[in-house]
Amino acid sequence: MIVFELICREQHRFEGWFASGDDFTAQQSGGLLACPVCGGVHVEKLPTAKIRKQSTEALVPEQEAAQPQAAGKVDASRIIDYILTHSEDVGKRFAEEARKIYQQEAPQRSIRGVATRAEAEDLHEEGVPVFSLPIPPQDRWN
């Protein structure tokens, strides 16, 4: 998995997760990418800084440093597992529940679920901190 910082014509910035750089290019050229805020399909990658592996090793806990990983490779299955085990699935009630949490009408907790583009736009306009995270089917977690 690779994470790119993306931007649309309206200057909305967001992250996109892709299997590879070629996967990003294929989705971009196929018109499959859309801004989660405005729905615009003109999406570009923003330049990112490259960090040398040597300088990042000091940030990794000792036990993890002993387990080398390919430079720049993210273990997507660990990230997905973490999200799934540390959040509550509220399904189609996502927008309603996120709004209640933001307005302190429901207990503070991490939630995940499904929202329409219009619901996501409304939440962003209200200042509710939400983001889209496409989680692939479990058989593609490699």
N, C-alpha and C positions, 0 to 999 in steps of 0.2 A: 504494500500500500504506500501511496505517496500523497502528501497533503499539499495543495497549492492554495495560495491566497488569491482570490479572484475579485474582479470588479466589473460592474455593468456600466452601461452608458450613463446611467443616472448617478454614478459614483457610489453605489452601495457596495460595500466590501463584505466578503464572506469567504469561508473556506470550502474547498471541494476535495473529496477523497477519491482517489483513482487507483486502479490496479497498476498503472504505469503512466509515463508521459505520453506514450502512444494512445492509451485509453482516453486520456484527456483530449488529445487532438481529434480522435475519432468522434467523441461525444460532441465536441465543439463544432466540428465541420458538419455533423449530422443534425445540428440544431436541437440536441438533447439537453443542453444546459440552460438553466433559467435562474434568474436572480430570485432568491426566496423572499425578497421584500417587494419588488415591483413586477416580477414575472418577466422582465426583459430577457430576450434570448441572445443579445449581443454581449457575450461574456469573454473577458480576457484575463490572462494570468498577470499578476503583478510580479515584479522582480523580487527575488528573495536573496538574502545573504547566505553564503555558504560558510559553514563552520567546520574548521578542521577537526578531525576525530580526536587528535591529541588534546585540543583545548576542551573538549566536552567530557573526556574521561573523568575529570575531577568532579563533575557534577553527578556522576553515576555512583550509587551506593556500592561499597566494596564487593558484596556478594554478586551483584549484577555485572560488575566490571569483569569478573572472572568468566562470564559467559559471553564470549564475543558474538556480535551480530554484524551482518553486512552493513557497511556505512550507508546511512540514509534509508535503511529499510525499517519499516514500522511493523510490529507484530499486530496486525489488525485484529486477529482473533482474541488477543488479550484485551485490547481496547473494547471490543464489542462485548466480551464476557463481563468486563467491569461495568459497562453501562447497563447491561441487562440485569446484573445481580445487585446493582446499587441504585436502581430506579424503579418506580412503580408504573406499571402499564395501565394507563387510564383510557386507552383506546380512543374512540371518537369523541370522548368528553374532554380531550386535551385542552382546547381553547378555553372552555368554561373553567376547568380546574386550574389552569395556569393563571387565569385572571383572578380567581379566588385566592390563590396563594400570594400573588403580587399585592392584592388589596388586603392581605392578612385576615381573610375570612375563612381560610383553611390552613391546616398545619404546614409549616415550611418543610419541603421535602423535594427530592429529585423525582421528576415524572417524565414519562415518555408516552407518545401516542400518535394519533393521526389528526391532522388539521387540513382544511382546504387552503388554497392559496389566499383567498379572501380573509379567512380567519387569521392566518399568519400575518397578513398585512395589517389587519386591525390591531393585533397584539403588538406589533412593532410600533404602530402609531401611538398606542397607549403607553409605550415605554416598557412593556413587559419583556424581560430578557429571555427570548427563546431563539432557537436556531434549528435548522433542518439538518438531519444527519441520516443519510440513506444507509440503512443497514441491509447488506445483501443477504440472500437466503443462506441458512447455516451450511449447506453443502458447498458454498463458495468461500468459506472463511479461510481456507488454506493457511 
